Amino acid sequence: MKRNDPALIFFAGASGLLLAVSMPATYAVVSPFHSSGDWFGIGLALATLLAFEVGAIGCKLVTLAIPRWGLRMNLLTIALLAITTVANYANGYDLFLASSLAPTLAAIRSAGYAPLVAIVYSATIPMLLFVFLSATVARVRQLQASPTSETSLADRRDRAILEALETLTARLQANPSPEAPSLALVSSGKPLALSDSPSELAPTDSQLSGSIAPIPLASSSYPCPNCGASLANAGKLGAAKRYGYCEYCKSQTAS
């Protein structure tokens, strides 16, 4: 998974920024219940703040590790953000009433719309936080599901090697010559030593006369890992991997 993905960085950064914006209002609301001015009370207030604010993010991120908890964790996230909305409203409404406002906002407050303005503004931050948290989780899942560029490159390289081996096998079967190494040696992957002479590598009379069964081309999705022959099914492929040879390898060895 790409950790420097621009979309993921943006979604996570926006979530952190919205979390930082809503923390002061939440602390102002929970502080009177826990803090009397001493350090112990302040610590309790901060712990409660983290339970509400960071807990909402934690519940959403739990769905990445345990997807089957998605519904309950989303509901718990919404519940914690609803409490945050109430805390934002309680603190924001008091500040809106006590602040000296510009003429337009002052007229809205004088008309009795202060509670409506406070609740809309207080709910906006938690709503946006939930949206960006959901986007962050969705982007992480998308990156985990998509193959990386390194994996795609390895797959293309493996396919190119397999195609080259199939082409070489086909040419050796179609045009056997005394100067060419025998098909059994090439297919088995045995390295050719510098001391191997053409007479040692050339096919024998029995091979040229067709006494050895021809190896079918690996046109299917079950090629033998030893000789490259095309096997009928996955069961035969598993047996070839287990024992190190297939029926075609065995026929050549017996001959």
Summary of the structure (lengths in Angstrom):
residues: 255
radius of gyration: 35.6
end to end distance: 51.2
largest distance: 108.8
contacts: 669
relative contact order: 0.08
helix: 73%
strand: 1%
